[in-house]
Amino acid sequence: MIYSNIAADRHANIAVHVGPSPLGAWLKSTLARIMSASAKAPPPRDRVREAAESRTWAACVQRTDPRFAADLFAAADRHETMGS
């Protein structure tokens, strides 16, 4: 029996030739923007702001669902201290 090396074929580097056509230039610039955007690190989280938003939500529901509001307040406290 003859076996082909499928795993090697699947992971082979494929060179993409982009010619001088306008479509090729657009494709090349679009791929460059996508690759540079995906390489950037996500912005740091603002835990104080996120906790404040959770507390605002908790204050809104405190009258109708006090147990859920208490859970939100506790979660906001934990979330705020988690980053330090």
N, C-alpha and C positions, 0 to 999 in steps of 0.2 A: 504494500500500500504506500501511496505517496501522500505525505502530509505537508500542507503549506504552513508557513509561519504567519498565522493570522494575527497573533498578538503583536508581532513586530510591524506588520503592515498597518495595523490600526493606529499605532503610536508613532508612525514615521512622520518626520517633519515635512510639511508640504510647502514648497515655495510658491508664493502667489506673484505672478508677474503682472504688474500694472503698467499698461502701455501709456503712450502719450495722449490718449483720447480724453476729452473732457469728463466722461464718465469715470475713467480710470483715475484722473486727478481728484475728482470728488470722492471716490471710494477711498483713495489713499488718505485724504485729509480727514474723512469721517472716521476711519479706523484709527488714525493717530489720536483724534480727540477722545474716542471711546477708551483707548488704552491708557491715555494720560489721566482720564477721569477715574478709571477703575483703580489706578495705582495710588491715588491720594487717600490719606487716612480720613476716616469720618471725623466730623467736628466733635470736640469734647462735649460731654453732657453737662448741662447746667442743673445740677441736682437741687439747688435751692429753688430755682424757678419751677421745676417739675413738682417739688413738694408743695410749693405754694399753690399751684394749680390743683393738686389733689385736695388740699385743705379748702379751697374755694368750692370745689365740687361737694366736699363733705358738708360744708355749711349750707349748701343749697338743698341737700336731701335730709338734713338733720331732723327737721320737723316731721317728715313723712316716714323716714326709715332710720331711727336713731342708732340701731345696731350696725347697719351698714355704714353710717357716718362715723361711728366709733372705729370701725375697721379701717376706713379711709384715713382718719386722723392718725391712727397707729402706723399704718403703712407709710404715710408721709414722713412721720418721725424716723422710721427705720431707713427709708430711702435717703433722707437728708444726711444721716450719719454714716451711711454705707460708703460714701466717697472719701471719708476722712480716715 
